[in-house]
């Protein structure tokens, strides 16, 4: 977080410095043609640029670090959830038998927190299992043993970690 603030402050100060820089116009005596202006150079073309890879843009590039923060920081959740969020759940009242319901939930309708705090799960008698997938995504299974209480959260890097779907398999 402090690295992000440092980069933001550096970018802001460079932007202010560039705004203050104005090329000077040569003065010419009356009746003479001004010389053709020299090509303008700015600090933006000569200043080193900050790396733009996901590791510097994303506050938590490592998934386990991201998950620990995501679970207890609603502001991070609000920035790191797909819009719309794909949700699946079981409609226990469907006839003739329970049925899976799939919805695309707009971000404005997502209920926060979208995932429980991983640090508090053991106190609730729940387990967490993280499984990397072949496509680079990561599935997080949160369940209560010996019950139907089970949710699968799927995350992908786009470029930062983002919750893509929630599959609530509880009945």
C-alpha positions as CSV (number, residue, x, y, z in Angstrom):
1,X,0.0,0.0,0.0
2,X,2.8,2.4,0.9
3,X,4.6,1.6,-2.4
4,X,1.4,2.5,-4.3
5,X,1.1,5.8,-2.4
6,X,4.8,6.5,-3.1
7,X,4.2,5.9,-6.9
8,X,1.1,8.0,-6.8
9,X,2.9,10.9,-5.1
10,X,5.8,10.6,-7.6
11,X,3.4,10.6,-10.5
12,X,1.6,13.6,-9.1
13,X,4.8,15.6,-8.5
14,X,6.1,14.8,-11.9
15,X,2.8,15.9,-13.4
16,X,3.0,19.2,-11.5
17,X,6.6,19.7,-12.6
18,X,5.6,19.1,-16.2
19,X,2.7,21.6,-15.9
20,X,5.1,24.3,-14.7
21,X,7.5,23.7,-17.6
22,X,6.6,25.9,-20.6
23,X,8.9,26.4,-23.6
24,X,10.2,29.9,-24.0
25,X,9.5,31.8,-27.2
26,X,12.5,33.5,-28.6
27,X,12.0,37.3,-29.0
28,X,12.8,38.7,-32.4
29,X,13.5,42.3,-33.4
30,X,10.6,44.1,-35.2
31,X,10.4,43.4,-38.9
32,X,12.3,40.1,-38.9
33,X,10.9,36.7,-39.3
34,X,11.1,34.4,-36.3
35,X,13.3,31.3,-36.8
36,X,11.5,28.0,-37.1
37,X,10.8,26.7,-33.6
38,X,13.1,23.9,-32.4
39,X,11.5,20.6,-31.8
40,X,10.0,20.7,-28.3
41,X,11.3,18.2,-25.7
42,X,9.6,17.6,-22.5
43,X,10.5,15.8,-19.3
44,X,7.9,13.2,-20.2
45,X,10.0,12.0,-23.1
46,X,13.2,12.0,-21.2
47,X,12.1,10.9,-17.7
48,X,12.3,7.2,-16.9
49,X,8.9,5.6,-16.9
50,X,7.6,3.4,-14.1
51,X,7.2,-0.3,-14.9
52,X,3.6,-1.1,-15.8
53,X,3.5,-4.8,-15.1
54,X,0.8,-6.3,-12.8
55,X,3.2,-6.6,-9.9
56,X,3.6,-2.8,-9.6
57,X,0.0,-1.9,-10.4
58,X,-1.7,-4.5,-8.2
59,X,-1.5,-4.0,-4.4
60,X,-1.1,-7.8,-3.8
61,X,0.3,-9.8,-6.8
62,X,0.8,-13.0,-4.7
63,X,-2.6,-14.7,-4.4
64,X,-2.3,-15.9,-0.8
65,X,-1.4,-12.3,0.3
66,X,-4.3,-11.0,-1.8
67,X,-6.8,-13.4,-0.3
68,X,-5.8,-12.5,3.3
69,X,-6.4,-8.8,2.6
70,X,-9.5,-9.4,0.4
71,X,-11.3,-11.3,3.1
72,X,-11.1,-8.5,5.7
73,X,-11.1,-5.4,3.5
74,X,-14.4,-4.5,2.0
75,X,-12.9,-1.6,0.1
76,X,-10.5,-4.0,-1.6
77,X,-13.5,-6.4,-2.3
78,X,-15.4,-3.5,-4.0
79,X,-12.4,-2.9,-6.3
80,X,-11.6,-6.6,-6.9
81,X,-15.0,-8.1,-7.9
82,X,-16.0,-8.6,-11.6
83,X,-18.9,-6.5,-12.8
84,X,-21.2,-8.4,-13.3
85,X,-20.4,-11.2,-10.8
86,X,-21.4,-14.6,-11.9
87,X,-23.3,-16.3,-9.0
88,X,-24.7,-19.8,-8.8
89,X,-26.9,-21.1,-6.0
90,X,-29.3,-23.9,-5.3
91,X,-33.1,-23.1,-5.2
92,X,-34.2,-25.7,-2.7
93,X,-37.9,-24.8,-3.4
94,X,-37.8,-25.5,-7.1
95,X,-40.2,-28.3,-8.2
96,X,-40.0,-31.2,-8.8
97,X,-36.5,-31.0,-7.1
98,X,-33.9,-28.4,-6.1
99,X,-32.3,-26.7,-9.1
100,X,-29.2,-24.6,-9.7
101,X,-29.8,-20.9,-10.4
102,X,-27.2,-18.9,-12.3
103,X,-27.3,-15.0,-12.2
104,X,-25.1,-12.2,-13.5
105,X,-25.2,-9.8,-10.5
106,X,-24.3,-6.2,-11.2
107,X,-21.6,-4.8,-8.9
108,X,-24.2,-2.3,-7.4
109,X,-26.2,-5.3,-6.2
110,X,-23.4,-7.4,-4.7
111,X,-23.8,-7.9,-0.9
112,X,-20.7,-7.0,1.1
113,X,-18.7,-8.7,2.4
114,X,-18.7,-11.1,-0.6
115,X,-16.4,-13.6,1.2
116,X,-15.9,-14.3,4.9
117,X,-12.5,-13.3,6.5
118,X,-10.2,-16.4,6.1
119,X,-8.6,-15.7,9.4
120,X,-12.0,-16.1,11.2
121,X,-13.1,-19.4,9.5
122,X,-11.6,-21.9,12.0
123,X,-13.4,-20.1,14.9
124,X,-16.6,-20.7,12.9
125,X,-15.9,-24.4,12.4
126,X,-15.2,-23.8,8.7
127,X,-12.4,-24.9,6.4
128,X,-10.6,-23.2,3.5
129,X,-8.9,-24.9,0.6
130,X,-7.1,-23.0,-2.2
131,X,-6.7,-24.8,-5.5
132,X,-4.8,-23.3,-8.5
133,X,-6.5,-24.2,-11.8
134,X,-4.9,-25.1,-15.2
135,X,-6.1,-21.8,-16.8
136,X,-4.2,-19.7,-14.1
137,X,-7.3,-19.0,-12.1
138,X,-7.6,-20.0,-8.4
139,X,-10.6,-21.6,-6.7
140,X,-11.2,-21.1,-3.0
141,X,-13.4,-23.6,-1.3
142,X,-15.0,-22.6,2.0
143,X,-17.0,-25.3,3.7
144,X,-18.3,-26.6,7.0
145,X,-17.5,-30.3,7.3
146,X,-20.4,-32.8,7.4
147,X,-22.9,-30.2,6.1
148,X,-24.0,-28.9,2.8
149,X,-22.6,-25.4,3.7
150,X,-20.1,-25.0,0.9
151,X,-19.1,-22.1,-1.4
152,X,-16.5,-22.0,-4.3
153,X,-15.0,-18.6,-5.1
154,X,-13.1,-18.4,-8.4
155,X,-10.5,-15.7,-8.9
156,X,-8.5,-14.7,-12.0
157,X,-5.7,-12.2,-12.7
158,X,-7.1,-9.4,-15.0
159,X,-4.3,-8.0,-14.5
160,X,-4.9,-7.9,-10.7
161,X,-6.7,-10.6,-8.8
162,X,-10.4,-10.3,-9.2
163,X,-13.3,-12.5,-8.0
164,X,-15.0,-13.8,-11.1
165,X,-17.7,-16.1,-9.7
166,X,-19.3,-17.5,-6.5
167,X,-20.9,-21.0,-6.5
168,X,-22.9,-21.4,-3.3
169,X,-23.6,-25.1,-3.1
170,X,-25.4,-24.9,0.2
171,X,-28.9,-26.4,0.4
